[in-house]
């Protein structure tokens, strides 16, 4: 196996480090004659297309299940619990 050459091992000269602006900031500041004010909030327009809407929860069913759990008569079937856990794990792995 051939040796791996790393390069010279002598002292290294210090390098100049400068801050890098994000691409969007450079583009927006290209025509600006004065720097942005500190603490100014950016203009953000939110899209309604990304709004998921209300949660798909049946509040009535949740209330019935809560009441059954409090009274101690909610049936816990271990096989159904295990199946649901396996299904959830598969869904998380598949990304659907």
C-alpha positions in Angstrom: 0.0 0.0 0.0 1.5 3.4 -1.0 2.2 5.9 1.8 -0.2 8.8 2.3 1.5 12.2 1.8 0.2 14.8 4.1 2.4 17.8 3.1 4.9 20.0 4.9 4.9 19.8 8.7 6.5 23.2 9.3 4.9 26.1 11.1 1.8 27.5 9.5 1.3 31.2 8.8 -1.9 32.8 10.3 -4.7 33.2 7.8 -7.1 36.1 7.4 -10.6 35.3 8.5 -13.6 37.4 7.4 -17.3 37.0 8.1 -19.3 35.7 5.3 -22.8 37.2 4.5 -25.6 34.9 3.4 -26.3 35.1 -0.4 -29.7 36.8 0.2 -28.1 39.5 2.4 -25.5 40.2 -0.2 -28.1 40.6 -3.0 -30.3 42.8 -0.9 -27.4 45.0 0.3 -25.9 45.4 -3.1 -27.8 48.5 -3.9 -28.2 49.8 -0.4 -26.4 53.0 0.5 -26.8 52.7 4.2 -26.6 49.6 6.5 -29.7 48.0 7.9 -31.0 49.2 11.3 -30.2 47.0 14.2 -33.3 45.3 15.7 -35.4 45.9 12.5 -37.7 43.0 11.8 -37.5 41.5 8.3 -40.6 41.7 6.1 -42.0 38.1 6.0 -45.0 37.2 4.1 -46.5 33.9 5.3 -48.3 31.7 2.8 -51.7 30.2 3.6 -50.7 27.2 1.5 -48.5 26.0 4.3 -51.3 26.3 7.0 -52.3 22.8 8.0 -55.6 23.9 9.3 -57.4 22.6 12.4 -56.2 19.4 14.1 -58.0 16.3 12.9 -59.2 15.3 16.4 -62.6 14.0 17.3 -63.1 15.8 20.6 -66.2 13.7 21.4 -64.3 10.5 21.0 -61.4 11.8 23.1 -63.9 12.8 25.9 -65.4 9.2 25.9 -62.0 7.6 26.1 -60.9 9.9 28.9 -64.0 9.1 30.9 -63.5 5.4 30.4 -59.9 5.6 31.5 -60.8 7.6 34.6 -63.5 5.0 35.5 -61.1 2.2 34.9 -63.2 0.4 32.3 -61.2 1.2 29.1 -60.2 -2.1 27.5 -56.4 -2.3 26.9 -55.7 -5.1 24.4 -51.9 -5.8 24.3 -52.0 -7.2 20.8 -53.7 -4.0 19.4 -51.2 -1.8 21.2 -48.3 -3.8 19.8 -49.7 -3.7 16.3 -50.1 0.1 16.5 -46.6 0.6 17.8 -45.2 -1.6 14.9 -47.3 0.3 12.4 -46.1 3.7 13.8 -42.5 2.6 13.5 -42.9 1.5 9.9 -44.6 4.8 9.0 -41.7 6.7 10.6 -39.1 4.7 8.6 -40.9 5.1 5.3 -41.4 8.8 5.6 -45.1 8.8 4.6 
